[in-house]
Amino acid sequence: MNELPPSLWSKTAIAGPDCPPLAGHEAADVVIVGAGYTGCSAALHLAREGKEVRVLDTAEPGWGCSGRNGGQVNPGGQRATPEEVIDVLGDDWGNRFNQMGHATCDLVFDLIKAYDIECEAVRPGYIQGGWNQQGLKYQQEWADQWRARGVEIELLNGQQMMDLIGSEHYSHGMYDSRGGNVQPMSYARGLVHAAIAEGAVIHGRSPAIGIEKDGSDWVVVVEGARSVKAKYLIIATNGYTGDLWPGLKQTVVPVSSFVAATQPLGHNLLSAILPGKHAVSESGRVIVYYRLDHKGRLIIGGRGNFLNINQIGDNTHVREIATRLFPALSDVKWDYHWGGWPAITKTHMPMLVGLAPNAFSGLGYNGRGVAMATMMGKQLSMAILDDSADLRVQLLDKFTFHGMRQLGITYRLVVGSWLDGRPPAKSA
Ligand SMILES: Cc1cc2nc3c(=O)[nH]c(=O)nc-3n(C[C@H](O)[C@H](O)[C@H](O)COP(=O)(O)OP(=O)(O)OC[C@H]3O[C@@H](n4cnc5c(N)ncnc54)[C@H](O)[C@@H]3O)c2cc1C
C-alpha cells in the first residue's frame, strides 16, 4: 500500500470514510480511475444525478496531489488571461472556458458549504506579487480583462502590498477577490464523504492495471483478478498517469513540486506577516506561493528538484525564499516538508480528453488544480450526462519530445529563474 507522505496535511486532516478495496467483479454506469479532486468531484456530480459510480485508486483517496498541495484555491481556472484563452480557443469555446474558469472557486466553496466539509476553508481573496515589467503587464491585463467581466480585482502598489502581506519584496501586485485557502487533504476527504453520501462507491488499494472492451462496455482490470465493467470510463490520474491508456501519459509532464511548513508563528510575527490571511503567489515564471494555515504556520511551496523531476529534493530553496520575503522568519523552525507531482500540459491549459466513445480523461491543471480539478470533475459529469461540458472535448495532445522532458524542465526552470531576476533580501 502506498503510504501517505508525512505532511502537515496527512497529520492533521479529518478522517476519511472507509474505502475498502474492490472485491471481485462489479458493474456500474461509470468507472473512474483516480480518487483525487477530479475523480471524486466527477463521482459526486454523477452520483447525484442517479448514476451508479465506482471509483478506484491505487492508494487511499487523496493520496496524490489532492492531499499534498498548498491548499490555495486559485481563481480563473488557469494562468492565461481571458483574452489569451480566446486567442487559443476562439470566441465561442474561449468565452465558455472563461465563464467556467470564473466559477471554479465558487464551486469549491459551495461544495464545502453544501456538504459541510470541515477543511479550514477561508476566502479572504488571492494576492499576486510582482517585481518586474513582465509581471506588471500581466497583472494589468488580468485585472482589466476580468474587471470587464464583472470581477472585483484591485491593482496594488508596493506600499499596499507591504500593508496587506507584510513583505517589502514586491513593487506591485493585484488582489483578486475570488480566491481562498483550504486544508487540502481534509477537502479531498470531504469530497469522498460527499460522493459516498450521494451513492458513489469508492475503493482504495485497487490499482487499475488494464482496460478492455466487452461489447460497447469498458472493463477496468484491477490487480488481483478484480474488475469493474461500465458503459462510461473516466481516467483521472493527472500527474500520476501511467500506461493505462496509450498516449495519455505523453500529454502531460509531471513536475516535482515542494511545500514546507513552519512551526505555528508567535503573536508578534503573525501581526506582521500575512495579517489578512490571503493566498499569495507571484507573477514570475518559476512560481512560489504561500499562505498561513489556521494555526498560524507559514506554508510555502515552489519547484521541487529541477535536476531530477522524479525526486522531490530538499526544502532549502523554499526556506531561503521565505526569509527573503519575510526576514523575521530567519529563526523559525520548519516542522514539515513534502512534495508531489502536478501535471503540466503543452498549452498550459487543462484538458478534457475524449479517449474513445464514452471514455474521457480530465487532467493537466498546471499547478492550479484545487479549484480547476474540482470543476473538471463537474465538467466530466456534464460530458457524460448530456454532452454539455463547457470545456471542448479534445483529442490527445502529446508532447513531441516527451522522452526529453527532464531537459526541457531543467532549461525552463534555470532560464526562468534567471529571467525572473528575484530581488535580493531586504535586511531584517
Ligand atoms: C506540492 C504541490 C502543491 C500544489 N499546490 C497547489 C495549490 O496551492 N493550489 C492549486 O490549485 N493546486 C496546487 N497543486 C496542484 C493540485 O494539487 C493538483 O492539480 C490536483 O490535486 C490534481 O487533482 P487530481 O484529482 O487530478 O489528481 P491527484 O490528486 O494527483 O490524483 C490522482 C490519483 O490517481 C491515482 N492513480 C494513478 N494511477 C492509478 C491507477 N493505475 N489505478 C488507480 N489509481 C491510480 C493516484 O493514486 C492518485 O490518488 C499542487 C500540487 C503539488 C504536488
Ligand as a Chemical Component Dictionary entry (heavy atoms), coordinates in Angstrom:
data_LIG
# 
_chem_comp.id                   LIG 
_chem_comp.type                 NON-POLYMER 
_chem_comp.pdbx_formal_charge   0 
_chem_comp.three_letter_code    LIG 
# 
loop_
_chem_comp_atom.comp_id 
_chem_comp_atom.atom_id 
_chem_comp_atom.alt_atom_id 
_chem_comp_atom.type_symbol 
_chem_comp_atom.charge 
_chem_comp_atom.model_Cartn_x 
_chem_comp_atom.model_Cartn_y 
_chem_comp_atom.model_Cartn_z 
_chem_comp_atom.pdbx_ordinal 
LIG C1  C1  C 0 3.269  20.232 -3.756  1  
LIG C2  C2  C 0 2.060  20.658 -4.547  2  
LIG C3  C3  C 0 1.482  21.899 -4.296  3  
LIG C4  C4  C 0 0.356  22.307 -5.019  4  
LIG N1  N1  N 0 -0.264 23.460 -4.653  5  
LIG C5  C5  C 0 -1.426 23.810 -5.247  6  
LIG C6  C6  C 0 -2.164 24.919 -4.766  7  
LIG O1  O1  O 0 -1.825 25.544 -3.752  8  
LIG N2  N2  N 0 -3.285 25.272 -5.441  9  
LIG C7  C7  C 0 -3.734 24.575 -6.529  10 
LIG O2  O2  O 0 -4.759 24.953 -7.117  11 
LIG N3  N3  N 0 -3.089 23.455 -6.957  12 
LIG C8  C8  C 0 -1.963 23.044 -6.331  13 
LIG N4  N4  N 0 -1.320 21.902 -6.716  14 
LIG C9  C9  C 0 -1.911 21.089 -7.812  15 
LIG C10 C10 C 0 -3.141 20.285 -7.364  16 
LIG O3  O3  O 0 -2.877 19.632 -6.143  17 
LIG C11 C11 C 0 -3.494 19.227 -8.445  18 
LIG O4  O4  O 0 -3.653 19.886 -9.683  19 
LIG C12 C12 C 0 -4.782 18.464 -8.136  20 
LIG O5  O5  O 0 -4.773 17.948 -6.821  21 
LIG C13 C13 C 0 -4.976 17.335 -9.142  22 
LIG O6  O6  O 0 -6.032 16.512 -8.700  23 
LIG P1  P1  P 0 -6.344 15.153 -9.439  24 
LIG O7  O7  O 0 -7.503 14.546 -8.760  25 
LIG O8  O8  O 0 -6.493 15.389 -10.910 26 
LIG O9  O9  O 0 -5.037 14.273 -9.293  27 
LIG P2  P2  P 0 -4.396 13.590 -7.974  28 
LIG O10 O10 O 0 -4.903 14.194 -6.725  29 
LIG O11 O11 O 0 -2.920 13.584 -8.173  30 
LIG O12 O12 O 0 -4.986 12.118 -8.005  31 
LIG C14 C14 C 0 -4.597 11.166 -8.949  32 
LIG C15 C15 C 0 -4.880 9.806  -8.315  33 
LIG O13 O13 O 0 -4.772 8.795  -9.325  34 
LIG C16 C16 C 0 -4.359 7.602  -8.667  35 
LIG N5  N5  N 0 -3.879 6.664  -9.676  36 
LIG C17 C17 C 0 -2.886 6.829  -10.582 37 
LIG N6  N6  N 0 -2.788 5.717  -11.363 38 
LIG C18 C18 C 0 -3.726 4.844  -10.948 39 
LIG C19 C19 C 0 -4.105 3.526  -11.346 40 
LIG N7  N7  N 0 -3.483 2.891  -12.356 41 
LIG N8  N8  N 0 -5.112 2.912  -10.694 42 
LIG C20 C20 C 0 -5.767 3.546  -9.678  43 
LIG N9  N9  N 0 -5.439 4.794  -9.254  44 
LIG C21 C21 C 0 -4.435 5.430  -9.876  45 
LIG C22 C22 C 0 -3.298 8.090  -7.696  46 
LIG O14 O14 O 0 -3.100 7.157  -6.644  47 
LIG C23 C23 C 0 -3.883 9.430  -7.216  48 
LIG O15 O15 O 0 -4.578 9.284  -5.984  49 
LIG C24 C24 C 0 -0.190 21.471 -6.042  50 
LIG C25 C25 C 0 0.397  20.215 -6.268  51 
LIG C26 C26 C 0 1.500  19.809 -5.521  52 
LIG C27 C27 C 0 2.094  18.454 -5.742  53 
# 
loop_
_chem_comp_bond.comp_id 
_chem_comp_bond.atom_id_1 
_chem_comp_bond.atom_id_2 
_chem_comp_bond.value_order 
_chem_comp_bond.pdbx_ordinal 
LIG C1  C2  SING 1  
LIG C2  C3  SING 2  
LIG C2  C26 DOUB 3  
LIG C3  C4  DOUB 4  
LIG C4  N1  SING 5  
LIG C4  C24 SING 6  
LIG N1  C5  DOUB 7  
LIG C5  C6  SING 8  
LIG C5  C8  SING 9  
LIG C6  O1  DOUB 10 
LIG C6  N2  SING 11 
LIG N2  C7  SING 12 
LIG C7  O2  DOUB 13 
LIG C7  N3  SING 14 
LIG N3  C8  DOUB 15 
LIG C8  N4  SING 16 
LIG N4  C9  SING 17 
LIG N4  C24 SING 18 
LIG C9  C10 SING 19 
LIG C10 O3  SING 20 
LIG C10 C11 SING 21 
LIG C11 O4  SING 22 
LIG C11 C12 SING 23 
LIG C12 O5  SING 24 
LIG C12 C13 SING 25 
LIG C13 O6  SING 26 
LIG O6  P1  SING 27 
LIG P1  O7  DOUB 28 
LIG P1  O8  SING 29 
LIG P1  O9  SING 30 
LIG O9  P2  SING 31 
LIG P2  O10 DOUB 32 
LIG P2  O11 SING 33 
LIG P2  O12 SING 34 
LIG O12 C14 SING 35 
LIG C14 C15 SING 36 
LIG C15 O13 SING 37 
LIG C15 C23 SING 38 
LIG O13 C16 SING 39 
LIG C16 N5  SING 40 
LIG C16 C22 SING 41 
LIG N5  C17 SING 42 
LIG N5  C21 SING 43 
LIG C17 N6  DOUB 44 
LIG N6  C18 SING 45 
LIG C18 C19 SING 46 
LIG C18 C21 DOUB 47 
LIG C19 N7  SING 48 
LIG C19 N8  DOUB 49 
LIG N8  C20 SING 50 
LIG C20 N9  DOUB 51 
LIG N9  C21 SING 52 
LIG C22 O14 SING 53 
LIG C22 C23 SING 54 
LIG C23 O15 SING 55 
LIG C24 C25 DOUB 56 
LIG C25 C26 SING 57 
LIG C26 C27 SING 58 
# 
